[in-house]
Amino acid sequence: MCKVVYHPGYRKYNLGENHPFTPVRIEMVFDLLKELGVNVDYIQPEPLQPEDLYSVHDEEYVNVVEAVSRGEKISNVGVFGLGTQDNPIAQGMAEGARLQAGGTVLGAKLLIEEKAKRVLQMGGGFHHSHYNMAAGFCI
């Protein structure tokens, strides 16, 4: 049986209706798994907190992402790779991203602790972001 890490809150990482990185792609995977008769065990992760991200992202960058995700206006968001066609600003994106990062941590723990032989993490693993800048659909 495959462990599938997923939380409905992943949908908050939604960069817009016409953006190629739409949450619909996750629903399509679920439809395919069901159609193929794959037996899955769904596990919901907890979100990481903003301070949990400071070991891999600059604190100022994390704080800016959190602020614009709440709808606050920040004048220099372009410096952080935000507000671009690849990485538009969307309300709730920070929370969705922290949930997905929590899913990645949960998936790794399941493997390390040998509680699963396989894990399918339906969000996260977005490797294009940098220490202090969004890039390639990834914050």
N, C-alpha and C positions, 0 to 999 in steps of 0.2 A: 504494500500500500504506500502511496506517495503522500507525504505531508505537504499540504499547500498552505503557505502563510499568506493570509489575506485579511484585510479589514475594509468594510464599506467606506471608511474615511479616506481610503486611497483615492477615491473619486474627487477629493478636494484638490488634488494635484491636477488641476484641469486648466490648461493654458489657453482655452478658448475652443469654441465650436469648430472652427476651421483649422485649428492647429493639428499637425500630424500626430502629436503625442496625446491623443484623446483617451479618456478612460474607457471608451467603447472597446478598445483593443483587448482589455482584460475580460470584458463580458464575452467577447468572441472566443477567447481561450476556454472559458468556462463552458460555453456551448459546445465547443469541439470535444472537450474532455467528456462531457455528458454523452454526446453522440457516439464517441468511441467506447463508451462503457467503462471508462477508467474509474476505479474506486479510489476516492480521495478522502483524506482526513483534513478538514479545514481547521486552521489554528489562527486566532486573532492576536496580533501583537499589541503591545502598549507603545504609545508614542515616546520617542526620546524627548527630553527637555532641551530648550535652547542651549543651556550650559553644557549638556552632554556632547554638543558638537564642537566645542572649543578646542578639542584635541586635534581636530582635522580641518577646522575652518576658523578664520580670523573672527574674533569676537565682534568687531565693528560690522563686518559683513553679515554675520548671523543676525545681529540686531537690526540692520537695515532690511534684510529679507523679512524678518518678523514684522517690522513697522509697515512696510508697503503691503504686506499680506493682510494687514488689518485695515488698509485703506488710507494710511497716512501718506502725505505727500513729502517726498524727499527730493531735493533739487538735483543732486549729483548721482542718481541711480545708475546712469550709464557707466560710471567708473567701476561699478560692481557687475557689469554685464546684464543688468536688468532693464526692462522696458524696451527690449529689442524684438525683432520679429521671431527669433528663436526662443527668447526668454521673456515673453510679455509678463506684465504684472497681473496677477489674478488674486482676488480675495480668497483667503483660506489656503493658498498654496504652501505656506510655511508649515501649517499644521499637517497637511497631507504629506509633505515631504518628511516631516519628523516621524509620522506614522510609518511611512515606508522604510525609513532608516531603522526604526525599531523592529520592523519585520526582517530586515537584513541581519540585525544583531540576533534576533530570535532564531532565525534559520541557522546561523553559524553555531549558536549554542546547542541546538538540537543535534547538529552533526558532531560537534566536539564532544558532547556528553553521550554520544552514541545512542540517542533516543530516536534517531531516524537514520536510514541509509541514504535516503534521497529527500531533498527539499525543493519544492518549487515556490520561489518567492515572487509573488505577483506584482510587486512594486519594489522600488529601490534598485540599488546597484547602478545608479546613474553616474557613470564615471567621467563625464565630460567637465563637471564643475571643477573649479580650482580652489585653492586655499582661501582666496578672497574675491572670487568672481564666478558668476554663472556663465555657462557656455553649453552649446549643443543641447538645448531643452532641459538642462540639468541645473538646479539651483544648489 
